[in-house]
Amino acid sequence: MAILPIDNGRYGTKEMMEIFGEQKKIDYQLEIEGAAAIAQSEIGIISKSIGKEIHRAAMSGKITVKRIKQLEAKSDHDTAALVESLSEKCSKSARPWIHYGLTSNDLVDTSNSMQMRDVLQIIEPKVAKMALILAKKSKKYAKIPAVGRTHGQHASIISFGLKFANWAAEMAKHVERIEEIKKRILICKTLGVVGTGSLMGAEALEVQKRAAKRLKLFPAEVTTQVVPRERYAEYVFELALIGTTLEKIAIEIRNLQRTEIGEVAEQFKKGQMGSSAVPVKRNPIKSERVSSLSKLVRSQVAVAFENIPLWHERDLSNSANERFVIPTVSILVDEMLETMTKIISNLIVNEKRIVDNLYITKGQIFAEFVLEALIKKGIPRFVAYRDV
């Protein structure tokens, strides 16, 4: 039974939803088991034949959510159920070496990293595309003079294209940040119960390095039982930053679409209704949706920060909420990017109204330039200021 809007398909693209599906999560964790087994076999901790057998079984696609849940009902432990399910697909000689030297959070945290890796592979090009669309709009409207507003008041003249240029620059910075954070957040951790890799001895870090390479992740430098949660907080924070920039754009569109300003409007398709009671209304509902979702995304930042301080080498106080936080911010920011891309691509710009609005204050918008001219004529600044 679908309860949340992301469950019933109201929000969230298919490609993003798949990353956080139950079977996909299991597949990620099985891939980790296989990668660790291959790495261990390459350096002689287990035999090559056993490493290949475990890897082959892990990647077979035959281990299902249904079977794992059957086993979990007995053990009351999801990772133990996954390992047991994998064992069923391996020979007796291979079974003792499945999950060797690993702990549950090696699978949980590394699979989280794999999810974040795949999320960023989807989101980063969308952010870059958004920056490009905005840059093109900036160039298109560069020569249109418009009212620049501060404190909600007419201040001075700007190019209408400057609005888009500012947004494009912010989106470009988000692309830079995404590239910067990858090495810090996309972490592979295979160092066991308290982060020492004790069962694998001196080869533990080499196993982790090789597994990380196979999984297209970065090996953890130092951990406890878990990857430090400041890494996750940075991921959530960056997505919240992207979401907040999108809301910044949305708020400007909403304001410029107000009846008394009327400089832009969201595309209004044939048959669309703006209000159930007022037939003439055309509401900026897509921009309002972006603003609404942005608030929810930002609220997750506080939760991610609360997860940073854990007891000793770890406790479980982060676990339950992370099952919500990481999927929520990922799915919603992707949804917001999709929505805002459509808004900007189809934005209706009323060039005549933009120019007409310059004259609402009957010349007062030129006050800055009049003041400058008087100063250049030799009139003291504050005398000229009072006169203007």
Beta strands, then each sheet from edge to edge (+ up, - down):
strand 1: 145-150
strand 2: 153-159
strand 3: 187-188
strand 4: 218-219
strand 5: 264-265
strand 6: 348-349
sheet 1: 1+ 2-
sheet 2: 3+ 4+
sheet 3: 5+ 6-
end
